[in-house]
Amino acid sequence: MRLTVLLCALLFATPTQAAEPVPLSLPLAIDALSETVAACAAKGYRVAVAIVDLDGVVKLEARGDGSPIHSQRFSFRKAYTIASMGAMFGVETGSALVAHLRDFPGGLANVQSGSTDLLFLAGSAVIKSGNVPIGAIGVSGAPLSSEDEACALAGLAKIQPRLDRG
């Protein structure tokens, strides 16, 4: 009898739905950008930061005081690259993408040939709500791209608790 009740309960139970992802709102983007710039400034780095949605459309972009002129465009390209290719290759940062593609058949030129906005360097991180990618942060201007990425991860860490509540 208990087995029958248990089987009926399993068969007719309402499936639990996963929580909807938290959207990449402007307040979240502002907080992530502010923290990213502050993390780099604390190390003496003047950077530009871009936050894009999952389609690679700019949600928020800022060129910090004194950041190199090319940094604004590079920060966008880093964010665009990880937003558009991170999930495809199962990676969440620019450095992980570059490492993954080192052995890609045909090399990076094959992957990059279709878009001038792709930039395969460290310095970016996917923004996720739960396990769902919703955007990306790209940073440029620190002496090393790995330092750009550390700042992007600091910005992500600032907003992650609010993204996990969704």
N, C-alpha and C positions, 0 to 999 in steps of 0.2 A: 504494500500500500504506500509506504513512504517513497519508494522508488517511482511509483506512478505519479504521485503528487510532485515530486522533484522534476520529473521529465515534463509534466504539464507546465510547471512554472517556467522551466527553461524555454519551452516551445512558444509560450504565449507572453513571455516577458517583453515589455516595451524596450527596444534597444536604446541604450543611452547615447545621446548625441554628443559629439565632441563640441567643446565650446567654440563659438565663432572666434576667429582671430580678431584681435584688437586692430582697428585700422591705423595706418600711419598718419596720425593727425598732425596738424601744425604745431600744437603745444609740445607733443613728443619730439618732433623734429627740432624745434627750438632748443629744448633741453639737451638733446643729444649733441647738437651743434655747439652749444655753449660749453658743455663739458669737454668735448673734443678739443676745442680751441684752448680751454683752460689747462687741460692736461699737457698739451704741447707747450703752452706759454710757461708753465711751471718748469719745464726743461730748457727754456730759452729758445724755443723754436717758434718761428712765425709761419703760420700755415694758412692754407685755404681749405675749406671743407664744403663738400657737396653731399646732400642727402637726396636720394632718388626713390621713387616708388618702384614696384616690381617691373614696370614697363620701361624703366630707365628715364622717366620724366622727372625733372628737377622739382623737388618739394621745397627745398630750401638750399641756398648757396651763399657763402660769405667768403670774402677774401680778407684775411686778417691784416691788420696794420703791419706794413713792412714785409709781407710775404712776397716771394719772388713772382714776377709777372706771369710766368708760365704755370704757376701753381693752381690758379683757379681752374683752368681748362683740364689740367692733369687730375685734380681732385674729382671733377665730374667723370672723366674717362675711367678712373679707377672704380668709382661707385657703379657706373654703367656696366662695366665689365663683370663685376662680381654679381650684380643684380641679374644680368642676362645669362650668365654662364655658370654661376655657382651651383644652382640646383641640378643643372644638366650633368655636371661632373661630381656632384655630391660633396662639395666643399663649401666652407663658410667664410674664408678670408682670401684676400689676394695672394698672400704667400702660399697658401695651400693650393690654390689654383695653378700658380706658376710651377710648384713642385709636381703637381699631378700631370701637367702638360709637357714636362721635360721629355717624357718618353712617348708622347702622342705621335702616332704614325703621321709622317709628313711634316712634323714640327709645327711650331707656332704660326708660321707663315700660312699654313693651310687653314688654321682656325681663324686667323685674323684677316684673311684676304677679303672677306665680305663687308667689313666695317672699319671705317677710319676712327670710330669712337672707342674701339677696344684698346686697352692699355694693360699689358700683362706685367704688372709690378705689384709688389706688396704695397699695402697702404689702404686696404678696404676691408669691410666686414658686412656680412648679410645681417639685416634686421629681421628677426623672427618673432612671431607671436605664437607661443607654443612651439609647434614644429612647422608652422606655416611661414615661409618667407613672405615679407611684406615690403621690403625695400633694402636699401644699402647705404652705408656711409663711406665716402672716399675722402682721403686726406693727402695733401701734398705740401711740401715746403721744408720738412725736417731734413737734416743732412743725409739720413738713410731712410729708404722706404719702409724698413722694418720699424723705425721710430714713428713714421706716419701711422702705421697699422696699430701700434701700441696705443696711440691717441684715439684712433677710431674705436678700438675695443673699450677704452675708458668711457667714451661717449655712449656706446652701446650698453655698458654696464649700468650707467646712470638711469636709463629708461627701462631696462629689462624687467625689473619687478612689476612695472605697470603693464608690460606686454604679457607677462605670465598670468596675470589675473583674468585674462579673457577667457 
